[in-house]
Amino acid sequence: DKNAMEILNLEDTAEANARKLKSLESQLRDKAAATSIEHKKADIEKKSMKEKHAKALKDMEERLRTEWEERERQYQREKEESRLATEQDKKQIAQRNRDEQRAITKTMEEKMAEQEARFQAA
């Protein structure tokens, strides 16, 4: 009978569809699990990268701080050396001025003595 055949055919189709549905549900679960694993991996990688970047920034900050401190020390050394050199230069200039003044005074005294001698001779 035609109806009985149609019913059997529909039952077979329903069973085939149920199997397909189960297979699709299983595939969906597998994909969801794989996606979840991929997301977890991506989260772990992001966290790892953030930690690496944070460490790199911290290291860079420390290097810059050390470099700045060294430059500051160098600047202070140079400033002190310059101050000392300036003081030494001032002392040398003052000594040179005193020496020049003595030489001028001596020369003038000698010229005065020569003139005095000429005057006495005349």
Number of C-alpha atoms within 10 A of each C-alpha: 5 7 8 9 10 11 11 12 12 12 12 12 12 12 12 12 12 12 12 12 12 12 12 12 12 12 12 12 12 12 12 12 12 12 12 12 12 12 12 12 12 12 12 12 12 12 12 12 12 12 12 12 12 12 12 12 12 12 12 12 12 12 12 12 12 12 12 12 12 12 12 12 12 12 12 12 12 12 12 12 12 12 12 12 12 12 12 12 12 12 12 12 12 12 12 12 12 12 12 12 12 12 12 12 12 12 12 12 12 12 12 12 12 12 12 12 11 10 9 8 7 6
